Amino acid sequence: MNQIKLPNRWKLPDLGLGVGLRTQHFRHITEHWPAMDWFEILSENFIDTEGRPLWFLDQIAERYPIVMHGVCLSVGSTDPVDFKFLDKLAALAARVKAVWLGDHVCWTGVAGINGHDLYPLPYTEEGLRHMIARVRIIQDYLERPLVLENPSTYLTFASSSMPEEEFIARLAIEADCALLLDVNNVYVTCRNHDLDPVAYLDAMPYEHVVQVHLAGHTDNGTHCIDTHDGRVIDEVWQLYARVHARTGGRATLLEWDANVPKFPVLQQEVGKAARFRNDVQAARPVAA
Amino acid sequence: MSLARAPRLETIERWMQAVVMHPQGAAAGVRARPARRLLPQATRSLESVVLPSKALTSAERLDIYAHMYYARLLEILRDEYPTTRQILGTEAFERACRRFLERNPSRHKTLNRLSERFPAFLARHLPRGHRNGLAVDVARIERAMEDVFDAPHAEPMTAAQFAAIGADEWQRVRLPVIPALRLLKLKYPANDFMNAVRSKGKPRIPKPSATFAIVYRRGYQVYRRDQEEAAFKLLAALASGKTLAAAVRGSLAGRRGSADQLAATLGAWFREWSAAGLFSVPGRTFALSG
């Protein structure tokens, strides 16, 4: 494998190892200030509220780098872009000094309705043009790159004319946006669509990848669901190792959203990534 | 399917949304009128719109999204309305939730506002009876707790600031209440019932009896408590923007007792509200001394 460090296009930092900030851990974090390189927040949980979560977030943002990751930007929707929502995102980003912010390659609703889920697009030229145009508008408005994640998908539209990885790679290059490569989602999607996850990863434009997600999922036999409710399986770690070897280091984050364990369990699980990172660091040539 | 015949992106999105949000699941959603009008070919051949996988049919793949839609939103409603659910029973509660979600899909980016209309929905659609009447009142309190949890922060007036209001200022002073305060006039002793649930588990359904509850956030903690009717009226009058003098006159009209007794009662109410931080600093409403 290639061990040369490949910088991302924007020279955004490798933040190291982080976990998703969840309410269950607010008290532990603010009482113990545990070792953690950075936290990712779910943007919508801190918008339109001035309650306790924001109070905790303000304290945490003073001590750790924060990345904002959303689920409702609905970039792929055919509804108009919600500029008021972008204003709220920008305000939150300024408040927590977000290192970057992003969402998913998906749509979450149409006709003014929000399904609160990550719905897949048909991977067509029309869909791609639509996404590219929307990403450009959003990036221009926010004046920063948008970091978009490959979603777990459970169906394929018959009208799709290209594989998901090609759609995402072309989107990143043509819209000039950043990517959050969720290797668990790659595994889940490939299982659900009988695809090769290695081929998927090999199609990614790594100079656009600024972040990696890790998570557990539920394997129902006939299909996998991206449940974020357990440890990362070995196959996903292997995919992570492959990504790391291609990039030489990207901010890596563990998501754990259901059956959430105590914070030390998260530290231990995301800490496993250090082994893959160290392996690559050790093998990296001394002189660039 | 050839590209020339491929449905437009907007059509696909509207169709899929109609399908996965159908309360009877994806197969019923495909056959239902909203989806059928958008993509009639899907009713003849669903595979022409959504491909099957090796293990799942097209309908089963859509059903993953349909199942997750209701599962996710029902979980939110269960978390927000635990005592309402206990009163109605799981089956009746979830039936009501599904009907509510079917008629009131989320139109907000955050889930905090998903159930804003749920108590009113229950009031309109539950059959009459003490159990359901209590459930509506409890749902109103539980929703108010959600509202004040997220409400904007306002600096509460301190006891010293409050004490500095001279008697001569009552005619013009208005005391703005904090945004994180809700006043609920109820038909049942719903707050007592919720307290009993917390301590005993399964109290009996009470008979109707008008109660007056306030729900508020102090610091970042949410509280709820009952008020006597006159105190509630006074607080409601202040919240509506009446001057202190007008609010006091209206709420104490007809109340028996000497001037000293009334003054003592008022003093006790205001001390309680002041300690609870229910009034915000009025800013330019009047000049604070000291």
Boltz contact constraints between the chains, C-beta under 6 A:
constraints:
  - contact:
      token1: [A, 44]
      token2: [B, 109]
      max_distance: 6.0
  - contact:
      token1: [A, 44]
      token2: [B, 110]
      max_distance: 6.0
  - contact:
      token1: [A, 47]
      token2: [B, 110]
      max_distance: 6.0
  - contact:
      token1: [A, 48]
      token2: [B, 110]
      max_distance: 6.0
  - contact:
      token1: [A, 49]
      token2: [B, 150]
      max_distance: 6.0
  - contact:
      token1: [A, 50]
      token2: [B, 152]
      max_distance: 6.0
  - contact:
      token1: [A, 50]
      token2: [B, 153]
      max_distance: 6.0
  - contact:
      token1: [A, 51]
      token2: [B, 149]
      max_distance: 6.0
  - contact:
      token1: [A, 51]
      token2: [B, 150]
      max_distance: 6.0
  - contact:
      token1: [A, 52]
      token2: [B, 220]
      max_distance: 6.0
  - contact:
      token1: [A, 55]
      token2: [B, 220]
      max_distance: 6.0
  - contact:
      token1: [A, 72]
      token2: [B, 109]
      max_distance: 6.0
  - contact:
      token1: [A, 78]
      token2: [B, 9]
      max_distance: 6.0
  - contact:
      token1: [A, 78]
      token2: [B, 10]
      max_distance: 6.0
  - contact:
      token1: [A, 78]
      token2: [B, 13]
      max_distance: 6.0
  - contact:
      token1: [A, 85]
      token2: [B, 109]
      max_distance: 6.0
  - contact:
      token1: [A, 107]
      token2: [B, 13]
      max_distance: 6.0
  - contact:
      token1: [A, 110]
      token2: [B, 13]
      max_distance: 6.0
  - contact:
      token1: [A, 110]
      token2: [B, 14]
      max_distance: 6.0
  - contact:
      token1: [A, 110]
      token2: [B, 17]
      max_distance: 6.0
  - contact:
      token1: [A, 112]
      token2: [B, 107]
      max_distance: 6.0
  - contact:
      token1: [A, 113]
      token2: [B, 105]
      max_distance: 6.0
  - contact:
      token1: [A, 114]
      token2: [B, 106]
      max_distance: 6.0
  - contact:
      token1: [A, 115]
      token2: [B, 69]
      max_distance: 6.0
  - contact:
      token1: [A, 117]
      token2: [B, 68]
      max_distance: 6.0
  - contact:
      token1: [A, 122]
      token2: [B, 12]
      max_distance: 6.0
  - contact:
      token1: [A, 126]
      token2: [B, 9]
      max_distance: 6.0
  - contact:
      token1: [A, 127]
      token2: [B, 9]
      max_distance: 6.0
  - contact:
      token1: [A, 130]
      token2: [B, 9]
      max_distance: 6.0
  - contact:
      token1: [A, 154]
      token2: [B, 61]
      max_distance: 6.0
  - contact:
      token1: [A, 154]
      token2: [B, 64]
      max_distance: 6.0
  - contact:
      token1: [A, 155]
      token2: [B, 50]
      max_distance: 6.0
  - contact:
      token1: [A, 155]
      token2: [B, 61]
      max_distance: 6.0
  - contact:
      token1: [A, 156]
      token2: [B, 51]
      max_distance: 6.0
  - contact:
      token1: [A, 158]
      token2: [B, 1]
      max_distance: 6.0
  - contact:
      token1: [A, 158]
      token2: [B, 48]
      max_distance: 6.0
  - contact:
      token1: [A, 158]
      token2: [B, 49]
      max_distance: 6.0
  - contact:
      token1: [A, 158]
      token2: [B, 51]
      max_distance: 6.0
  - contact:
      token1: [A, 159]
      token2: [B, 1]
      max_distance: 6.0
  - contact:
      token1: [A, 159]
      token2: [B, 6]
      max_distance: 6.0
  - contact:
      token1: [A, 194]
      token2: [B, 54]
      max_distance: 6.0
  - contact:
      token1: [A, 222]
      token2: [B, 55]
      max_distance: 6.0
  - contact:
      token1: [A, 222]
      token2: [B, 56]
      max_distance: 6.0
  - contact:
      token1: [A, 223]
      token2: [B, 56]
      max_distance: 6.0
